[in-house]
């Protein structure tokens, strides 16, 4: 699991300091019927739904009738978490009719299309309504969300693109959009501003990169021109307390831990990143970017950081293919085009001589240390990117190798290699 469920919305009151009324609600569904929410003294703005259904009976509930009680009109944020087999037909479109002011949608760990043509059609209808009738949707987050077969996200992206075109034709975007101004406050005419798509790497699933991850072309269809934050990211596996969590087991199904525990990620190769670079490079209002689902080359890195003239991008986490003993020369040259950069993380995908140098180290703990750039090179980068205050480097997010971190304090760069276990590379 890549993220915990939100905490319960109620907790024992403190005798020293009274609890503030919550504006969030968490419902654990024992069927797909949504009961009336309990009365609240403050307007609810956020709702999380998660099933409390044993997997053997899950499919039975998918074919049962359901009802959805009226929901508070103040709700603007919806999270749907841990629906491994999707939803009954028409459930998602019906739910959306009760959320007329939805601005933020998060889907976590689920098969969004379900397992039948009817459930796939229902899910596509859900997103179509979001695109055409909910023009104020600002944030869409998809974490470990899978779709049966290929083409679903491409179809969803086509709906968002078509809705954007219709708005432009109807003159609803306004002069601000025509001038490239991202400060248009008219939510009814604004496309997505935040799009985050992430997958938790499953090192024991041999088909994960080739069959489980949707084609990049499908995911790229979801990108709209006015995004300010974009994440196409690969997350490392994390150990959980769930005995059935596959990330806790080895290939024979035995529990693993310590040095044998899965760690790190494997990105899609740089040969697949050309279309990603083209799409991201055209986002003029981009301020934050996490591009670790696939690795880019040095040339692609330069094009990415120059998005919007190179001044807009402030926070960057990017996977880069690195090769050559002094690989940082080309990488830092690419980064230097982002004069607005403030925080940067480079996730290295080693190739060629970099792999050879690391493999030649007798101790695993010395492998990353042998290929990190000297602080003098970091200072030179800082002279070109004057706003840069933090730079991190790791190798495929592998914690047992350690990482490097440099920070600018009082005008001086400090830092270097951090031994495994001495800090956090997050």
SVG drawing of the C-alpha trace seen along z (x, -y; Angstrom):
<svg xmlns="http://www.w3.org/2000/svg" viewBox="-32 -39 68 60">
<polyline fill="none" stroke="black" stroke-width="0.4" points="0.0,0.0 1.4,-3.4 -0.6,-5.6 -2.6,-5.0 -6.3,-5.5 -7.3,-8.8 -7.7,-8.6 -11.1,-8.2 -13.1,-11.4 -13.9,-11.0 -11.5,-10.6 -11.6,-10.7 -11.9,-14.3 -9.0,-15.9 -9.5,-17.2 -6.9,-19.9 -7.9,-21.2 -11.3,-20.7 -11.4,-19.1 -12.3,-21.2 -15.3,-19.8 -14.2,-17.8 -15.0,-18.8 -14.2,-15.3 -16.1,-12.0 -15.0,-8.4 -17.5,-5.7 -16.6,-2.0 -19.2,-0.4 -20.6,3.0 -22.7,2.8 -22.7,0.3 -25.6,-1.5 -24.5,-4.8 -26.5,-5.7 -27.2,-9.2 -24.2,-10.9 -24.5,-11.6 -25.3,-15.2 -22.3,-17.5 -22.0,-20.9 -19.7,-22.1 -20.2,-21.9 -18.5,-18.7 -16.2,-19.3 -14.4,-16.0 -15.8,-12.4 -13.8,-9.2 -15.5,-5.9 -13.8,-2.5 -15.3,1.0 -15.5,3.3 -16.3,6.3 -14.6,9.7 -13.2,10.5 -15.2,13.7 -18.5,11.8 -17.3,8.7 -18.6,10.0 -22.0,10.7 -22.4,7.1 -21.5,5.9 -24.8,7.3 -27.0,6.2 -29.2,3.1 -28.0,0.0 -29.2,-3.4 -27.3,-6.6 -28.7,-8.9 -28.5,-12.7 -25.1,-14.1 -24.2,-17.5 -24.0,-20.1 -20.9,-21.5 -18.8,-18.4 -16.0,-19.4 -13.5,-16.5 -14.1,-12.8 -11.7,-9.9 -12.5,-6.4 -10.1,-3.9 -9.4,-0.2 -12.0,1.1 -10.2,4.1 -13.0,5.2 -14.5,1.9 -18.1,0.8 -21.6,2.0 -22.9,0.6 -24.2,-3.0 -22.8,-3.4 -20.2,-6.0 -22.5,-8.1 -25.2,-8.0 -22.7,-9.1 -21.7,-12.0 -25.2,-13.4 -25.0,-14.0 -21.7,-15.9 -22.5,-19.0 -19.6,-21.1 -16.8,-18.5 -13.4,-20.1 -11.0,-17.3 -11.2,-13.6 -8.7,-10.9 -8.9,-7.3 -6.6,-4.9 -5.8,-1.2 -8.6,0.2 -9.7,1.6 -11.7,-1.4 -13.2,0.4 -14.5,3.4 -14.6,6.7 -17.5,6.4 -18.3,4.3 -21.2,2.7 -18.9,1.6 -16.4,0.2 -19.1,-1.8 -20.3,-3.1 -16.9,-4.3 -16.4,-6.0 -19.8,-7.7 -18.5,-8.9 -15.5,-10.6 -17.5,-11.9 -19.8,-13.7 -16.8,-15.1 -15.4,-16.5 -18.6,-17.9 -20.8,-18.9 -18.3,-19.5 -16.0,-22.2 -14.9,-23.2 -12.9,-19.9 -9.4,-21.1 -7.6,-18.1 -7.5,-14.5 -5.3,-12.0 -4.9,-8.4 -2.8,-6.1 -2.5,-2.4 -5.6,-2.7 -5.8,0.0 -8.1,0.5 -8.9,3.8 -7.6,3.9 -6.0,0.9 -7.6,-2.3 -9.7,-3.3 -7.6,-6.3 -7.2,-7.3 -11.0,-7.5 -11.2,-9.5 -8.6,-11.9 -10.5,-12.4 -13.6,-13.4 -11.6,-16.0 -10.0,-17.3 -13.4,-17.5 -14.9,-19.3 -12.1,-21.8 -12.7,-22.4 -16.4,-22.9 -15.7,-25.5 -13.3,-27.4 -15.9,-27.4 -18.6,-28.7 -16.3,-31.5 -16.4,-30.3 -12.7,-30.2 -12.4,-33.9 -9.7,-36.4 -7.4,-35.2 -7.0,-31.7 -6.6,-33.2 -3.6,-35.3 -2.1,-32.3 -3.0,-33.7 -3.3,-30.9 -4.9,-33.1 -8.4,-32.8 -10.6,-32.5 -13.7,-31.3 -13.8,-27.7 -16.7,-26.9 -14.5,-27.4 -11.2,-26.0 -9.8,-22.6 -7.6,-20.5 -4.8,-22.3 -3.5,-19.2 -3.0,-15.8 -1.2,-13.1 -0.8,-9.5 1.3,-7.1 2.0,-3.4 3.7,-1.5 6.4,0.7 5.8,4.5 9.3,6.1 7.9,9.6 5.3,9.1 7.2,9.8 4.4,8.3 4.1,5.1 5.9,2.8 4.8,4.6 1.2,5.4 -0.1,3.8 1.0,0.2 -1.3,-1.5 0.5,-2.5 2.1,-5.9 0.1,-7.2 -3.1,-6.5 -1.9,-8.3 -0.6,-11.3 -4.1,-11.8 -5.2,-12.9 -2.8,-15.9 -4.6,-19.3 -2.7,-22.5 -3.3,-24.5 -1.9,-22.1 0.2,-23.7 1.1,-20.4 1.8,-17.1 3.0,-13.7 3.7,-10.7 5.5,-8.8 6.7,-5.4 6.7,-4.8 8.9,-2.3 7.1,0.6 6.5,0.1 6.2,2.7 2.8,2.9 1.1,4.8 -1.2,6.6 -0.2,10.3 -1.8,10.5 0.0,7.6 2.1,9.0 4.9,6.5 5.7,8.2 6.3,11.6 9.0,13.2 8.5,15.2 7.7,18.3 5.1,16.4 7.2,16.3 7.5,13.1 10.6,11.1 12.3,8.4 15.7,6.7 18.1,6.9 15.8,9.3 12.8,7.0 11.9,5.5 13.0,1.9 13.5,-0.8 11.8,-1.1 12.3,-0.3 11.2,-3.0 10.1,-2.6 13.2,-3.1 14.2,-6.4 13.3,-5.1 9.6,-5.4 9.9,-8.9 9.9,-11.0 6.2,-11.5 6.2,-12.4 8.9,-15.0 6.9,-16.5 3.7,-16.7 5.3,-18.0 7.4,-20.5 4.3,-22.3 2.8,-23.0 3.4,-26.8 2.0,-27.1 3.7,-24.1 5.1,-24.8 5.6,-21.3 6.6,-18.1 7.2,-14.5 8.4,-12.5 9.7,-9.2 7.4,-6.7 9.8,-6.8 13.4,-7.9 14.4,-10.7 17.6,-11.3 19.8,-14.3 18.4,-16.1 14.8,-15.3 15.6,-16.7 16.6,-20.0 13.4,-20.2 11.3,-19.4 12.9,-22.1 12.5,-24.7 8.7,-24.3 7.1,-27.7 10.4,-29.4 12.2,-27.7 11.0,-30.3 7.8,-28.6 9.0,-25.2 9.9,-25.4 9.8,-21.8 11.1,-18.9 11.6,-15.2 12.8,-13.4 14.2,-10.0 17.2,-10.4 19.3,-7.8 22.8,-8.4 26.0,-7.0 29.6,-8.0 31.9,-8.5 31.1,-12.2 27.4,-11.9 26.5,-15.0 28.0,-17.3 25.1,-16.7 22.4,-16.4 23.4,-19.7 23.6,-21.4 20.0,-20.3 18.9,-21.5 20.6,-24.8 17.8,-25.8 15.3,-25.9 16.2,-29.2 13.1,-29.1 14.0,-25.8 14.0,-25.7 13.9,-22.0 15.2,-19.2 15.4,-15.4 17.3,-13.4 16.5,-9.7 19.3,-8.0 18.7,-5.1 22.3,-3.8 23.7,-2.6 27.1,-1.8 30.1,-3.1 28.0,-4.1 27.0,-0.5 30.5,0.7 31.9,-1.7 29.2,-0.8 29.6,3.0 33.4,2.6 32.8,1.5 33.5,4.2 30.9,2.8 27.4,2.2 27.3,-0.9 30.1,-2.4 28.3,-1.9 26.4,-5.2 29.1,-7.1 31.4,-6.3 29.3,-8.1 27.9,-11.2 28.9,-14.6 31.4,-16.7 30.0,-19.7 32.0,-22.0 29.7,-20.9 26.7,-21.5 27.9,-25.1 28.3,-25.7 24.7,-24.6 23.6,-26.9 25.3,-29.8 23.0,-29.2 19.9,-28.4 20.0,-31.2 16.7,-30.1 17.8,-26.5 18.0,-25.7 17.8,-21.8 19.2,-19.1 18.9,-15.4 20.2,-12.4 19.4,-8.7 19.7,-5.6 16.2,-4.3 15.0,-5.2 17.0,-2.3 17.3,-3.1 20.0,-0.5 22.4,-2.4 22.0,-5.7 21.5,-9.0 23.1,-12.4 21.6,-15.7 22.8,-19.3 21.1,-22.4 21.9,-26.0 22.1,-27.8 23.0,-31.4 24.3,-31.5 26.6,-28.4 26.1,-24.9 26.5,-22.1 25.9,-18.4 27.0,-15.2 26.5,-11.5 24.1,-10.2 24.7,-6.7 21.9,-4.2 19.7,-4.5 21.0,-8.0 18.2,-10.0 15.3,-10.0 15.5,-10.5 11.8,-11.4"/>
</svg>
